[in-house]
Amino acid sequence: MRIPMPLIVFVAGLLLTALGLLAYFAFAPADERSWTAFIPAIWGVPIMGCAIVSLFTRKLRKHAMHVVAILALLGVIAPLARFFGQVGKPDFEFGAAAVTILLMALICAVLLFFAIVSFINARRERKAASKLMHKAEG
């Protein structure tokens, strides 16, 4: 059974949004909360939006999925750059913020993997359909 890509994208966006909300409301005491804890949610909302667009607008599906791939790639690079920039500091603490950063990168990496596989499959399907069209014409 093949899971539709918009569903995978929506779930990834939902996980990122939940992670951001959890990081803000559950991981930090009220007096130490920072808006940066919302970054996974800020990333997740447009990803969910792209999933919704791709479900309801067939013409825009390809473009929405490309936007998702870009967001996923940036969602891997940015948190890892931040994490590795923090690791070298003497006051680095592997706490909730580090876990949040790594979870965001992991969710985005999995999403990017599925996006790449989806693009490869779509290209194969287009080639196969093109060959069938040429055979039918000839």
Secondary structure as a PSIPRED ss2 file (coil, helix, strand):
# PSIPRED VFORMAT (PSIPRED V4.0)

   1 M C   1.000  0.000  0.000
   2 R C   1.000  0.000  0.000
   3 I C   1.000  0.000  0.000
   4 P C   1.000  0.000  0.000
   5 M H   0.000  1.000  0.000
   6 P H   0.000  1.000  0.000
   7 L H   0.000  1.000  0.000
   8 I H   0.000  1.000  0.000
   9 V H   0.000  1.000  0.000
  10 F H   0.000  1.000  0.000
  11 V H   0.000  1.000  0.000
  12 A H   0.000  1.000  0.000
  13 G H   0.000  1.000  0.000
  14 L H   0.000  1.000  0.000
  15 L H   0.000  1.000  0.000
  16 L H   0.000  1.000  0.000
  17 T H   0.000  1.000  0.000
  18 A H   0.000  1.000  0.000
  19 L H   0.000  1.000  0.000
  20 G H   0.000  1.000  0.000
  21 L H   0.000  1.000  0.000
  22 L H   0.000  1.000  0.000
  23 A H   0.000  1.000  0.000
  24 Y H   0.000  1.000  0.000
  25 F H   0.000  1.000  0.000
  26 A C   1.000  0.000  0.000
  27 F C   1.000  0.000  0.000
  28 A C   1.000  0.000  0.000
  29 P C   1.000  0.000  0.000
  30 A H   0.000  1.000  0.000
  31 D H   0.000  1.000  0.000
  32 E H   0.000  1.000  0.000
  33 R C   1.000  0.000  0.000
  34 S C   1.000  0.000  0.000
  35 W H   0.000  1.000  0.000
  36 T H   0.000  1.000  0.000
  37 A H   0.000  1.000  0.000
  38 F H   0.000  1.000  0.000
  39 I H   0.000  1.000  0.000
  40 P H   0.000  1.000  0.000
  41 A H   0.000  1.000  0.000
  42 I H   0.000  1.000  0.000
  43 W H   0.000  1.000  0.000
  44 G H   0.000  1.000  0.000
  45 V H   0.000  1.000  0.000
  46 P H   0.000  1.000  0.000
  47 I H   0.000  1.000  0.000
  48 M H   0.000  1.000  0.000
  49 G H   0.000  1.000  0.000
  50 C H   0.000  1.000  0.000
  51 A H   0.000  1.000  0.000
  52 I H   0.000  1.000  0.000
  53 V H   0.000  1.000  0.000
  54 S H   0.000  1.000  0.000
  55 L H   0.000  1.000  0.000
  56 F H   0.000  1.000  0.000
  57 T C   1.000  0.000  0.000
  58 R H   0.000  1.000  0.000
  59 K H   0.000  1.000  0.000
  60 L H   0.000  1.000  0.000
  61 R H   0.000  1.000  0.000
  62 K H   0.000  1.000  0.000
  63 H H   0.000  1.000  0.000
  64 A H   0.000  1.000  0.000
  65 M H   0.000  1.000  0.000
  66 H H   0.000  1.000  0.000
  67 V H   0.000  1.000  0.000
  68 V H   0.000  1.000  0.000
  69 A H   0.000  1.000  0.000
  70 I H   0.000  1.000  0.000
  71 L H   0.000  1.000  0.000
  72 A H   0.000  1.000  0.000
  73 L H   0.000  1.000  0.000
  74 L H   0.000  1.000  0.000
  75 G H   0.000  1.000  0.000
  76 V H   0.000  1.000  0.000
  77 I H   0.000  1.000  0.000
  78 A H   0.000  1.000  0.000
  79 P H   0.000  1.000  0.000
  80 L H   0.000  1.000  0.000
  81 A H   0.000  1.000  0.000
  82 R H   0.000  1.000  0.000
  83 F H   0.000  1.000  0.000
  84 F H   0.000  1.000  0.000
  85 G H   0.000  1.000  0.000
  86 Q H   0.000  1.000  0.000
  87 V H   0.000  1.000  0.000
  88 G C   1.000  0.000  0.000
  89 K C   1.000  0.000  0.000
  90 P C   1.000  0.000  0.000
  91 D C   1.000  0.000  0.000
  92 F C   1.000  0.000  0.000
  93 E C   1.000  0.000  0.000
  94 F C   1.000  0.000  0.000
  95 G C   1.000  0.000  0.000
  96 A H   0.000  1.000  0.000
  97 A H   0.000  1.000  0.000
  98 A H   0.000  1.000  0.000
  99 V H   0.000  1.000  0.000
 100 T H   0.000  1.000  0.000
 101 I H   0.000  1.000  0.000
 102 L H   0.000  1.000  0.000
 103 L H   0.000  1.000  0.000
 104 M H   0.000  1.000  0.000
 105 A H   0.000  1.000  0.000
 106 L H   0.000  1.000  0.000
 107 I H   0.000  1.000  0.000
 108 C H   0.000  1.000  0.000
 109 A H   0.000  1.000  0.000
 110 V H   0.000  1.000  0.000
 111 L H   0.000  1.000  0.000
 112 L H   0.000  1.000  0.000
 113 F H   0.000  1.000  0.000
 114 F H   0.000  1.000  0.000
 115 A H   0.000  1.000  0.000
 116 I H   0.000  1.000  0.000
 117 V H   0.000  1.000  0.000
 118 S H   0.000  1.000  0.000
 119 F H   0.000  1.000  0.000
 120 I H   0.000  1.000  0.000
 121 N H   0.000  1.000  0.000
 122 A H   0.000  1.000  0.000
 123 R H   0.000  1.000  0.000
 124 R H   0.000  1.000  0.000
 125 E H   0.000  1.000  0.000
 126 R H   0.000  1.000  0.000
 127 K H   0.000  1.000  0.000
 128 A H   0.000  1.000  0.000
 129 A H   0.000  1.000  0.000
 130 S H   0.000  1.000  0.000
 131 K H   0.000  1.000  0.000
 132 L H   0.000  1.000  0.000
 133 M H   0.000  1.000  0.000
 134 H H   0.000  1.000  0.000
 135 K H   0.000  1.000  0.000
 136 A H   0.000  1.000  0.000
 137 E H   0.000  1.000  0.000
 138 G C   1.000  0.000  0.000
